[in-house]
Amino acid sequence: MKNLVHEGEQAIQHQAGEGGPGWGSPMFGPDIPRGFVPFIRDQRMLVIGGADDDGALWSTIVDGPPGFAEPVDERTVVINALPAPGDPLREVFDTERDIGVLALQPQTRRRIRMNGVARRDGDRLIVRTEQVLGNCPKYLQTRTIEKTAPQGPGPAVTGEELSEDQQRWIGGADTFFIASLSPEHGADSSHRGGMPGFVTVVNPRKIVWPDYAGNQFYMTLGNMHLNPAAGLLFLDWENGHTLQLTGRGRIDWNPAAAQRYPGALRMVEFDIAEVVQIDHASSLRWAFHAYSPVNPPVRVPS
């Protein structure tokens, strides 16, 4: 079992003036609550996060029919899917390592997180949970599955910076996913959302986004405080394309920076080390319905 007393979370909570002793990771145990089991079985996609052999963090998506994720006991989930060929996380679970799993249902704006360790078993992943928790629906946009597309994923296209098309993709995104990891506390997979434009592309190798009010656990920022490596995933919901970024994040506590972004408590800067784009990596095609009612407005920084 990992250490649940998370020094990174405590440090961020202290600087933010929120939370307190015992708040965050120590609140959540390894067992999957019975009420979560039907929700997990009903999932069509999961977002997973982990590190490659060089320590770079990546976030990606796996999907399948209902039941492709199966809780088989109170601490084990079998995921009957692997990341697409060419995905940085496709092969890494050949040896057991930390994983963060996010079960997100845009149809109902529900989500849970299951963090632990995973290993590959043929064409599936066996996840042993060490931390399971539910999250509120804040900043989740409502989408429904329109269809499942038959074509498989295209080749992975890699680079060290964002192309012009990728910059436009990120600049218009209303959602992305983030993987973080502290060696003493394990991996985590989480979500960030807002109105289109809430993520700013500073240049082809740097993006920034506002950190809005949340649950005050600071699991992601707590991991980044101890280990700045992080992985981001942007999903083209209509076409199933994935855009994965790995690099290093930094929290900007300067109030002047946050004041330029409505609703921001602080800013997060992300320096890009590598980019991977895989077209049609996901078989799901989603239809957009509504933005989260709590999304702050977006004002273009001057």
Secondary structure, DSSP 8 states (H G I E B T S, - for coil): ----S-HHHHHHHHHHT---TT-SGGG--SS--GGGHHHHHT-SEEEEEEE-TTS-EEEEEEE-STTSEEEEETTEEEE-----TT-TTTTGGGS-EEEEEEEEETTTTEEEEEEEEEEEETTEEEEEEEEEEEE--TT--EEEEEEE-------EEEESS--HHHHHHHHT-SEEEEEEEETTTEEEEEEEE-STT-SEEEETTEEEEEE----S--HHHHHHHH--EEEEEEEETTTTEEEEEEEEEEEE--HHHHTTSTT-SEEEEEEEEEEEEETT-S-EEEEEEE--TT--------
